[in-house]
């Protein structure tokens, strides 16, 4: 029987409140009877009709987020170092009477503002949609029944239930029950929990650390002490390690541009060129070199990744968490609900003296069905007679807490005899001592996808460690069933948060397969030790006691069904159980890393291309090879096309990602030097061989820089030949679209001297030839700077599972004979086989048409198409 039956059974009020709670009366300190009178309610709560009436009167239990004025937000894009430089260039163009330059540069300024504002607004809408999925729910008693509406629907007069791990959804007064401990650090800054007894006030945003009790809501929304509901979604603009690396690249480009521009200005002034014209050109060149689009590309890429993960039931509360996941190499996973099904079933009880039915009955009396606790529901579900609890009345119930790890109830039977029961399993006879009754075995089987998911994680270079509060024997058994090792450490032997481990213990933590009998301080300590040893750590959790570890981890992940406190501390919240969605998130984050790595190489290479060529032409030939307006057009079209890289097709790597600045700068520098060589070659041909006039020559060089620059996108996006990964359709459309515009501008002579269509075709052919040559040079540079790992080295992929085939996972050569289906080809990047059913596979269409199966275990014959293309064929199992 529920403990609620001992409470008052007075009728539920249905009339409208006589008046809005009087702010002159302090509802947090008045006697409870007076509070109930003013709120026109009772411990039995409101009716649904009355709650709806009050919701219309008081409004939602939320603080309306302050929205920046749209116009002011748009105008903010005209304020800052980069906009200032463009604005100065506009003023200088007007001062010297270069009106075409004036209007085009002004157009660039407006275009940057419009693109930035639009993309940030769309990203903001995406995050708002994700926040809605993280809305806090509250347990509310209406019409005498408990329900869990959104916390925003709470009204003064509602009766709610607060449990361990809950975030208090509104200001409330505690009803009858045991004292609880409340974490009010968000309100007071005090780290120690406060003990609150019946009648005390608890405030919105506090966290229940111990106990369970009912409460009467007396203030909501703007009327709460805290002034707003708990903010579950963390600041989406936190700078991560990944963003810091990209920003360092941006700073490098700015310094590079400043050096070259200073040289140009100094030489031009020494030669007696017009000061205003020189300064205008220098400013515009700087604008073209600075990565204006970098913040927008970052935000768009993050928003795209968040939306993709949301479709897979993983809500990102910190966008930067997507980036952090790319480098995670250790994942500490809790057992229940993540590796197991979290659907407990009661086995055959072990009893001492009493019958098994008596043991089950004692456990059921120390359980509550309205708590939705898996253990309680398993015990109650095992009762042979569903009416077995009717003769008993629960006079006192002490819920489970993680300190003594038991639940206790005081019970009165039909004869008036009072005794205690404890789920663990024991009981007293009257006021006598505890008497051990027996053991209730509970089974929580592993999730069906746990083994294959863990195998995939291992193949991707992510070490999974089981972390559980259960005994070592249970942890070892579970670990063995899901494919983990059984080297499980007893967390009782580990230190707490402040302890510094010896090298030997730290080594054992690093190599262990998991940890048992873990307390909250142990989780925090384990993560701290792993981080000190250079690991990027992901951590899953669901309880209030997991919150410190979730915050400490590089990427905290709240699993399905997690408490509000855990969700608030986590960077990613899962809406479905299991590890598979985490692996999907890791794959997505690595794809995002690849896109940003490609963008970084492209941006550096293009900056070097323009700066080296323009500076060299001015110094050597005393000739401005492009005009200021041409540079503006280059920047405008480049920024418009590069945004598409956020949607590009990429292949995630089978190991954690990390910035290799030597490789990024090396490849970008090689491509950045090849570009000026090609440009000087065309300049020589146009000037000395074809004897073009200076205006025509400038238009020719503009078209080359534009076309060749955009072709560089296709070179930097792959490690192998540019055709090894099919570009996304949007990338192709963006590049071809912008280059069609650039071609029309050059051919028709818009804002510049017309070039003529014959010369336009010549420039296109010249650019394509040099792009093909540049691709060969890029492959050579990769071989020198970062040789591909040989088979069997740590970088090689581990044997995959059948699940991986649906995701196009890269396979090691030793796995090709044991994996279905028989459809994969040699990856040009790593030399490993890749499934043809991967959407990114360039041979997918041909395979579907030409490939034939060859049944028979161990048979490895090739079909005609595969033999022609040297593609290996795997055998059937």
Protein Blocks (a to p, Z undefined) as FASTA:
>chain_A
ZZklmmccbdcdfbdcfbdcdfkbcfklgcfklmmmmnopafklpafklmmmmmmmnopa
ddddddddfklmmmmmmgcjklmmmmmmmmmmmmnopaklmmmmmmmmmmmmmmmmmmmm
mmmmmmmmmmmmmpccddddeehiacdddfklpcehiacdddehiacfbdcdddeddddd
ddfklmnopabdcdddehiacdehiacfbdcdddddfbecjlpmnopacdfbacfkbccf
klmmmmmmmmmmmmmmmmmmmmmmmmmmmnopafklmmmmmmmmmmmmpcfklmmmmmmm
mmmmmmmmmmnopacfbfklmmmmmmpcbdcddfehplmnoiacddddddehiafklmmm
mmmmmpcfklopaklmmmmmmpmblklmmmpccfbdcdddfklopaddddddfkopacdd
ddhbacdehjaccddfbdcdddddddfklmmmmmmmmmnopacddddfbdfklmmmmmmm
nopafbdcdfklpccfklccdfklmmmmmmpgbdehiafklmmmmmmmmmmnopacdddd
fbfklmmmmmmpmbdcddehiafklmmmpmbdcfbecjklmmmmmmmmmmmmmmmmmmmm
mmmmmmmmmmmmmmmmmmmnopafbdfklmmmmmmmmmmmmmmmmmcccdddfbdcdddf
klmmmmmmmmmmmmmmmmmmmmmmmmmmnopafklmmmmmmmmmmmmmmmmmmmmmpmbd
fklpccdfklmmmmmmmmmmmmmmmmnopoiacebjklmmmmmmmmmmmmmmmmmmmmmm
mmmmmccddehiakbccdddfklmmnopacdfklmmmcccddddddfklopacdfklmkl
mklmmmmmmpccdehehiacdcfklmmnopacdddZZ
